[in-house]
């Protein structure tokens, strides 16, 4: 057999083998559902749609070795991903689309329902947007008497400290939205969600302002790389309220 024909045969066999593997992956997703898929499985499947002739399993594994988790792959900057061997812009596009779809889905679900009743729900709502930011961002979520979500806004960015967070801006927005309670949320770019002394100082100041204006500060949730810290869950909000009462009396 001539060398050229032999090479073509090898390529055709490899293509058919890859095609069969892809079909099996897709069929398993449809039959068993997404819960049966690991992060590597999901990333492999996602890459299949834009890389029809590549070994996307190998590429998915390499991406996860570099970025550790699926959410960090999706959060990775476009320019950084473009430098990754074998990953062109057309293959990156589905990753960015999925990331934005997930973010909007969580936001839309929050807006349409009265479900922001726990720190876990707040974390699920904002983690894709905030957990991998390289700067500190402070958001405020506004709720009515039944904890229905009235909206959320980013009010401060940069290094957050007492003099940079203005209670009047936060409570002005709360009054505009006719909110009866608020949840403060910010991220730690370091990845560690444990609160700093400055975080407690800021929270105490906001709790005091809320008490005076009869707008409750329900919680201050700090988002890290792989989890969150809730001052309400840990009893810090009640402790700060008790400190304020003692100081006033």
N, C-alpha and C positions, 0 to 999 in steps of 0.2 A: 504494500500500500504506500503510495507517495506520501512524503512527509507532511505536505500541506493538508491533504485529505485526513491524515491521521490526527493532526492538530485540531482540525474542524470537528472531528468526531469526539475528541476529548472535551472540547468546549460545549458541544451539544449535550453530551452526557452530563456534564457538570451543571449546565443550565436546567436540564430536566430534573436532576436531583434536587437542585435548589427550589425549583418550581413546586415539586412535590412537598418539600418541607414547608414552604410558605402556605400551601393549601391546607396542610395539616394544622399549622399554627392557627390559621384563621378559623378553621372548623372547630378546633378545641375551644377557642374564645367564644364562639357562638353556642356551643353545646354546654360547656362547663361554666361559662360566665367569667367576668373579669376577676372575681375574688380568687379564682384558682391560679391566676397569673402573678408571678413575682414582678418586681420592678424591672428586672432584666427582660422578662418575657414581654411586658407592655412596651418597653422602649424598642425592643426588636420589632414588634408588630407595627409600631408607629413609623419606624424608619422604612419599613417595607414599602409604604405607599409612595415614597419619593425616591427610593433607591432600588429599582426593580432587578438590578443585576449584581448587587453586592451582597456580601455576607453580613447581614445586619445584626446577627447574633454576636459576632465578633466585635463589631463596632459598638453595640449597646454595652457589652461587657467592658470595653475600653473606656467608654464615657463614664460608666459607674465607678470604675477604678480611679478615674481622675476626680470626679465630683462627689463620690460616695453615695448619694441618694438621688432618687428620681426628681424630687422637687428642686434640688440644687442644679441638676442638669437643665431643667426647664427655666430656672432663674438665671443661668449663666448668660453674660452679655453676648449679643450677636457677634460682635467683632472678635471676641475670644473664641467662640465656637467655630467661626470661619477659619481659624488657624489650626483647628484640630484635623489631623491627617484623615483624609477620606470623607470629610464632612463639608459639602459645598452648601451654598446659600439655599438652593432648592430643597435640600434635605433638612435644613435648619427651620425653614418656614413652618412646617407642620408642628414642630416643637413649640414655636412661639405662638402659633394659633391656639394650640391646646392650652398653653399657659394662660392666655387671655380669656379663653372660654371658661376655664375653671374659676378664674377670678370673678368674672361677671356672673357666673352661675351662683356662686356663693353670695355675692352682693345682692343679686336679684331675689334669691330665696329669703334673704334677711328682710329686704324691703317689703315683700309680699306677705310676710307672716309675723305673728306675735311670738316669736320663739327665742329672742335673745334674753333668756332667763338664767343663764349660767356662764361662768368664765370659760368653760369648755366650748360653748357655742360662739362666744366672742372670738376665741382663739381660732376656731375652725373657719370663721368668717374672714379673718384678716391674715392668717398665717402665710398664705401664698403671696400676699401683697407686701408683707412687712418683715418676714423672718430672715431674709437674706439681703436686706438693704445695707449699704455701706455707710449710711449716716443715720443719725437719730431723727425720728419723725414722731410727732405727737398728734394723735387723732382723738376726737371726741365723738362718742355715740350718744345720740339724743333719744330719750324714750318717754312715753306718756305714762299715765297712772297704771296701765295694765302691762307695762314693759313692752309695748308695741314699738318697733323701731321707726323713728321719725326721720332718720337720716344720720349721716356721719360726715365729718369734715376734718381735713388735715389743717391744723391751725399753727403749728410751729415745726420748724425743721432746723437741723444743725445740732450743736452741742447743747443739750437741755440742762439748764440750771435755774435756780430760783428767780434770778433777775431776767431770764429770757422767756419765762412762761407767765403771761399776764392773765390773771383771773377775769378781769373785765372783758377780755375778748371772748373767753369761753362762755361766760354767763350771759353776755350780750347775745350770742348765737342761740343759747338755750332759751332765752326769753322770746327771741324772734320765732323760734320753732314751737313755742308753747310747751316746752319739755318740762316735766316734773322731776326728772332724774337724768343723770348722765353717767357714762362710763368712760374713764380716761384710759387710753391705750397708747403705749409707746414701745419701741423696740430697742434692744441692745445690740449694736453691730458686733460686739465681741462674741455674741452667741450665748452668753451666760445670762439667764433671765433674772438672777437674784438681784433684788433692789439695792441701790446704793443709799447712803445717808441723804444725798441730795434728792433722791426720788421720794423719800419719806417727808422731807421738808416741803417739797412741792405739793405733795398729796395733802399734807396737813393744812397748808394754806388754802387749797381748793376746797377741802372739807369745811373749813371755817367760813369761807365765802358762801358756800352752798347752804350752810345752816342759816346764815343771815338772810339769804334770799329765798329760803324755803325751796331750794332745788337740791335734791339729794345726790351726793356723789356715791353711787352704789359700789364702785370698784375702781381700782387702778390695775390694769392687766399689763404685764411686761412680757413681750414676746422675744424669745431667743431662737436659736437655730433649730432646736429639737423639742421645744416645749414652752411653757409659760409659767409665770408667777402671778397669782391673784392675791391682792392685798385683802380682799373680802374673804376668800377661802382661808387665809392664814390668820384671820382675826385682826389684821392691822388697822382696818378702817374703824372698827369699834374701839380699838385701843387709842387711836388718834382722836376720836370723838371724846373719849373719857379724859384724855389729856387736856383737850380744849375746855371742857366743862370745869375741870379743876383750876385751870389758869384763869378763867373768867370769874369763878366764884372766889 
